[in-house]
Amino acid sequence: MVGAHAMVAGCAARAAPPAPPPAAHTVTAVVLVNGCAHLGVDNAKLAQAAMNQLVDGCGSFNGGRVQFSATLLPGGAIQFVQGPDPAQSIPICVLTHPLTHRVRLQTACTLDVRLEEGAVEVPKAPGP
């Protein structure tokens, strides 16, 4: 009977390792080159704000990373040019916004934009 008791104790379940923290989906937008910077600080900021508004609704897109150029035209229109990789297309989430800006321009200026998808770990809130 003593031997049977030792065998049962050896079959006890081990504690499960803690679960990894949950991950949050992210989309990062970076203006790589602000070709409107030569028009003054205020116009450069307005140009960057126009790009931020365009990519604001991009919660996800195909490809993981995309680079493209946006040309701000006098009169408020925005024109897009596909980036250096022909396999990357401009995400629909960018094109669904009004394609206008508020920068006061005499000539067009171009911004190079990169969108990148990723994930970040979300730390658990400390317990009570």
C-alpha positions as CSV (number, residue, x, y, z in Angstrom):
1,M,0.0,0.0,0.0
2,V,2.9,2.4,0.6
3,G,4.2,1.9,-2.9
4,A,0.8,2.7,-4.5
5,H,0.6,6.0,-2.5
6,A,4.0,7.2,-3.8
7,M,2.9,6.5,-7.4
8,V,-0.2,8.6,-7.1
9,A,1.7,11.5,-5.7
10,G,4.1,11.3,-8.7
11,C,1.3,11.8,-11.2
12,A,0.2,15.2,-9.8
13,A,-0.3,17.9,-12.5
14,R,2.3,20.6,-12.9
15,A,1.3,24.3,-12.9
16,A,0.8,25.7,-16.4
17,P,3.3,28.4,-17.5
18,P,1.8,31.9,-17.5
19,A,0.1,33.0,-20.7
20,P,2.0,35.5,-22.8
21,P,0.7,39.1,-22.6
22,P,-1.9,40.0,-25.3
23,A,-0.6,41.8,-28.4
24,A,-2.2,44.9,-29.9
25,H,-2.3,45.6,-33.6
26,T,-0.5,48.8,-34.7
27,V,-0.1,50.8,-37.8
28,T,2.7,53.4,-37.8
29,A,2.8,56.2,-40.3
30,V,6.1,58.1,-40.9
31,V,6.6,61.1,-43.2
32,L,10.1,60.1,-44.4
33,V,10.8,63.3,-46.5
34,N,8.8,66.5,-46.1
35,G,9.3,68.2,-49.5
36,C,7.2,71.1,-48.2
37,A,9.7,72.0,-45.4
38,H,11.3,74.7,-47.7
39,L,7.9,76.5,-47.6
40,G,8.3,77.4,-44.0
41,V,7.5,75.8,-40.7
42,D,3.8,76.5,-40.7
43,N,3.3,75.0,-44.2
44,A,5.5,72.0,-43.3
45,K,3.3,71.3,-40.3
46,L,0.1,71.7,-42.3
47,A,1.5,69.2,-44.9
48,Q,2.4,66.7,-42.2
49,A,-1.1,67.1,-40.6
50,A,-2.6,66.4,-44.1
51,M,-0.7,63.1,-44.2
52,N,-1.7,62.2,-40.7
53,Q,-5.3,62.8,-41.5
54,L,-5.0,60.5,-44.6
55,V,-3.5,57.6,-42.7
56,D,-5.6,58.1,-39.5
57,G,-8.2,55.5,-40.5
58,C,-5.6,52.8,-41.4
59,G,-6.2,50.1,-38.8
60,S,-4.8,47.5,-41.1
61,F,-3.8,47.0,-44.7
62,N,-2.3,44.3,-46.9
63,G,1.4,43.8,-47.1
64,G,2.8,44.8,-43.7
65,R,4.8,47.8,-45.0
66,V,4.1,50.2,-47.9
67,Q,5.9,53.3,-49.1
68,F,4.4,56.0,-51.4
69,S,4.6,59.6,-52.3
70,A,1.9,62.2,-51.9
71,T,2.1,65.4,-53.9
72,L,0.3,68.4,-52.5
73,L,-0.9,70.6,-55.4
74,P,-1.8,74.3,-55.4
75,G,-5.5,74.6,-54.8
76,G,-5.8,71.8,-52.2
77,A,-5.7,68.5,-54.2
78,I,-3.4,65.6,-53.3
79,Q,-1.9,63.3,-55.9
80,F,-0.4,59.9,-55.1
81,V,2.5,58.1,-56.7
82,Q,3.3,54.5,-55.9
83,G,6.5,53.8,-54.1
84,P,9.7,52.1,-55.3
85,D,8.3,48.6,-55.0
86,P,5.7,47.9,-57.7
87,A,4.2,45.1,-55.6
88,Q,3.1,47.6,-53.0
89,S,-0.1,49.5,-53.7
90,I,-1.4,52.5,-51.9
91,P,-3.8,51.2,-49.2
92,I,-7.5,51.8,-49.6
93,C,-7.6,53.2,-46.1
94,V,-5.6,56.2,-47.4
95,L,-7.8,56.7,-50.4
96,T,-11.1,56.7,-48.6
97,H,-10.5,60.2,-47.0
98,P,-11.1,63.5,-48.8
99,L,-8.0,64.0,-50.8
100,T,-7.5,67.6,-50.0
101,H,-5.1,69.7,-47.9
102,R,-5.0,73.3,-46.5
103,V,-1.3,74.1,-47.3
104,R,-1.0,77.5,-49.2
105,L,1.1,76.6,-52.2
106,Q,2.5,78.4,-55.2
107,T,4.0,75.2,-56.5
108,A,3.5,71.5,-55.7
109,C,5.5,69.8,-53.0
110,T,6.0,66.1,-52.3
111,L,6.0,64.0,-49.1
112,D,7.3,60.4,-48.9
113,V,5.2,58.4,-46.5
114,R,5.7,54.9,-45.1
115,L,3.0,52.8,-43.4
116,E,4.0,49.8,-41.4
117,E,1.9,47.2,-39.5
118,G,3.1,45.6,-36.4
119,A,2.1,44.3,-33.0
120,V,3.1,45.4,-29.5
121,E,2.7,43.5,-26.2
122,V,0.0,45.0,-23.9
123,P,1.1,44.7,-20.3
124,K,-1.4,43.3,-17.9
125,A,-2.8,45.7,-15.4
126,P,-1.4,45.1,-11.9
127,G,-3.8,43.1,-9.8
128,P,-5.4,44.5,-6.6
